[in-house]
Amino acid sequence: MGQPVVHFEIGGKDYKKTMEFFGKVFNWEYNEPDGMPYGMVAAAGEGSIGGGIGPTQDGQDPYVTFYVQVDDLQAYLDKAEAAGGKTVFPPSEIPGVGSFAWLADPDGNKIGLYKPGS
């Protein structure tokens, strides 16, 4: 069995406007963690995954990506590079949650990796 897709993410230049758009289109409701400019979207039922909408960083283009859960971020980044991809964002901790990284496939599609905290 392969690694599961566990989260999606949408980055917008004006993330509040992006949240408003998807809220109107899909009736999404958001929970914004204290002090974080990020709207968490709950899973909408069986077979669904949750996600989030947040701001892009300075100079970053808007994006949509999904996250695959793995047990070792660096090992999967190394596998991606060996298969012709590249590391876009190195392993980084999300305090109290886990850690993540981004890779790009040979066409440049960015995919997130997620490792739950212990």
C-alpha positions in Angstrom: 0.0 0.0 0.0 1.3 3.5 -0.9 1.7 6.5 1.3 -1.6 8.4 2.1 -2.6 11.9 1.0 -3.5 13.6 4.3 -3.8 17.4 3.7 -4.2 20.0 0.9 -3.1 23.6 0.9 -4.0 26.7 -1.1 -1.7 29.7 -0.9 -3.1 33.1 -2.0 -1.6 36.6 -2.1 -4.7 37.8 -0.2 -5.5 34.6 1.7 -8.6 36.1 3.4 -10.1 36.8 -0.1 -9.1 33.2 -1.2 -10.9 31.8 1.9 -13.9 33.9 1.1 -14.0 32.6 -2.5 -13.8 28.9 -1.6 -16.2 29.4 1.3 -18.8 30.8 -1.2 -18.1 28.1 -3.8 -17.9 25.0 -1.6 -19.5 26.2 1.7 -16.2 25.7 3.5 -15.9 27.0 7.1 -12.6 27.9 8.6 -10.9 27.6 12.0 -8.0 30.1 12.3 -5.5 29.0 15.0 -4.6 31.8 17.4 -1.9 34.0 16.0 -1.6 32.2 12.7 -2.7 33.6 9.3 -4.1 30.3 8.2 -7.6 29.0 7.8 -8.0 25.3 8.6 -10.7 23.4 6.6 -12.2 20.4 8.3 -12.6 17.1 6.4 -16.1 17.1 4.9 -17.0 13.4 5.5 -15.8 9.9 4.9 -13.0 9.7 2.3 -12.3 13.4 2.6 -9.2 15.1 3.8 -8.9 18.5 5.5 -6.7 21.3 4.4 -5.8 24.9 4.8 -5.6 28.3 3.1 -2.8 30.7 3.9 -0.9 33.6 2.5 1.9 33.2 0.0 5.4 34.4 1.1 6.9 37.6 -0.4 7.5 37.0 -4.1 5.9 33.5 -4.1 3.2 32.7 -6.7 -0.2 31.5 -5.5 -0.3 27.7 -5.4 -2.3 24.5 -4.7 -0.6 21.4 -3.4 -1.3 18.3 -1.4 0.6 16.6 1.3 1.6 12.9 1.5 2.3 11.4 4.9 5.7 9.8 5.3 7.9 8.5 8.2 11.1 10.2 7.1 11.0 13.5 5.2 14.7 13.5 4.1 14.5 9.9 2.9 11.6 10.7 0.6 13.3 13.9 -0.6 16.3 11.8 -1.5 14.1 9.3 -3.3 12.5 12.1 -5.3 15.9 13.5 -6.3 17.1 10.1 -7.3 14.0 9.8 -9.5 14.6 13.1 -11.3 12.8 15.5 -8.9 14.3 18.1 -6.6 13.9 19.5 -3.1 11.9 22.8 -3.0 11.7 23.3 0.7 13.8 21.3 3.2 12.3 19.6 6.3 10.9 22.2 8.7 9.1 21.8 12.0 5.5 23.0 12.6 5.6 23.4 16.4 3.2 21.1 18.2 2.0 19.5 14.9 4.9 17.7 13.1 7.1 18.6 10.2 6.9 19.1 6.4 8.9 19.6 3.3 8.2 20.2 -0.4 9.5 18.4 -3.4 9.1 19.0 -7.2 8.6 16.3 -9.8 10.5 16.5 -13.1 7.8 18.8 -14.5 8.0 21.2 -11.6 4.8 20.2 -9.8 5.2 20.9 -6.1 4.1 18.2 -3.6 4.2 18.4 0.2 5.5 15.8 2.5 4.2 15.6 6.1 5.5 13.7 9.1 3.3 13.8 12.2 4.8 14.9 15.5 5.5 12.4 18.2 
